[in-house]
Amino acid sequence: MNTAIITTINTIKMENRFKNANEAFKHYKKHIIYDGVQFDNTQALFNVGFYIDKPMDNLIEDEDRNWKLDYAEAEWQWYLSGDNNIEKLGELYGKVPEIWKRMANDHGYVNSNYGYQWQRSDWNGTSQYDYVVNLLRQNPRTRQAAISIYDAKEHPEYKNDTPCTYAIQFTITGQKLNMCVTMRSNDLWYGFCNDQYCFSKLQIKVADELELLVGDYYHFAHNLHLYDNIIDKING
């Protein structure tokens, strides 16, 4: 008789509303280390969702992290350019981080420039970004204002670089623009810190175009993790 080995997926109930991104980062850094389960070469929590009340307060100030605003801003400007070649990031930042070099194809192109993804046009020449903004303008009660990033139909293109983000959705309540980011996988250390900066900038950009206030930012990750070498560094 076959015996199945069952591993518990850790979905411990935790606080899920934070004032800003730094507060969320510090909270989940602690809980991943103490409550996460070993998964591949990471400690991970599963199906983690939380609100950030002030998305515009998007600086990571945790002493362990030593987060770089100049890099996050360069990544945001790269997204705005819509150019998914890493040479453009090099122009903006002064160099190309090694992780992007590993993710790029032989010609320097990547899939995880999210600005490239939301600026890709459909058959009618309309980008996802423009479609969403126009839809929200025409129908503030829409439930369809979503930008898709990860697309399983593009698996052949994901050899070196599989986008971590599934989708970004916007909803208007009152006079506020709320945003929900859904991720298949999110590295808290590098991924979340820079991702939340760029996503919050996107939320601000859309809100400004629609002349709305910035509302909640809800962030959901099926797998929120820290790599083992980062945990070793923190525990140092």
HUPE-V606499 format. One record per residue. BURIAL is # if it has 16 or more other ideal C-beta (glycine too) atoms within 10 Angstrom, else .. Layout:
burial->BURIAL
burial->BURIAL
//
This chain:
burial->.
burial->.
burial->.
burial->.
burial->.
burial->.
burial->.
burial->.
burial->.
burial->#
burial->.
burial->.
burial->.
burial->.
burial->.
burial->.
burial->.
burial->#
burial->.
burial->#
burial->#
burial->#
burial->#
burial->#
burial->#
burial->#
burial->.
burial->#
burial->#
burial->.
burial->#
burial->#
burial->.
burial->.
burial->.
burial->#
burial->.
burial->.
burial->.
burial->.
burial->.
burial->#
burial->#
burial->#
burial->#
burial->#
burial->.
burial->#
burial->.
burial->#
burial->#
burial->#
burial->.
burial->.
burial->#
burial->.
burial->.
burial->#
burial->.
burial->#
burial->.
burial->.
burial->.
burial->.
burial->#
burial->.
burial->#
burial->.
burial->.
burial->.
burial->#
burial->#
burial->#
burial->#
burial->#
burial->#
burial->#
burial->#
burial->#
burial->.
burial->#
burial->#
burial->#
burial->#
burial->#
burial->#
burial->.
burial->#
burial->#
burial->#
burial->#
burial->#
burial->#
burial->.
burial->.
burial->#
burial->#
burial->.
burial->.
burial->#
burial->.
burial->.
burial->#
burial->#
burial->.
burial->.
burial->.
burial->#
burial->#
burial->#
burial->#
burial->#
burial->#
burial->#
burial->#
burial->#
burial->#
burial->#
burial->#
burial->.
burial->.
burial->.
burial->.
burial->.
burial->.
burial->.
burial->#
burial->#
burial->#
burial->.
burial->#
burial->#
burial->#
burial->.
burial->.
burial->#
burial->.
burial->.
burial->.
burial->#
burial->.
burial->.
burial->.
burial->.
burial->#
burial->#
burial->#
burial->#
burial->#
burial->#
burial->.
burial->.
burial->.
burial->.
burial->.
burial->.
burial->.
burial->.
burial->.
burial->.
burial->#
burial->.
burial->#
burial->#
burial->#
burial->#
burial->.
burial->#
burial->#
burial->#
burial->#
burial->#
burial->.
burial->.
burial->.
burial->.
burial->#
burial->#
burial->#
burial->#
burial->#
burial->#
burial->#
burial->.
burial->#
burial->#
burial->#
burial->#
burial->#
burial->#
burial->#
burial->#
burial->#
burial->#
burial->#
burial->#
burial->#
burial->#
burial->#
burial->#
burial->#
burial->#
burial->#
burial->#
burial->.
burial->#
burial->#
burial->.
burial->.
burial->#
burial->.
burial->#
burial->.
burial->#
burial->#
burial->#
burial->#
burial->#
burial->#
burial->#
burial->#
burial->#
burial->#
burial->#
burial->#
burial->#
burial->#
burial->.
burial->.
burial->#
burial->#
burial->.
burial->.
burial->#
burial->.
burial->.
//
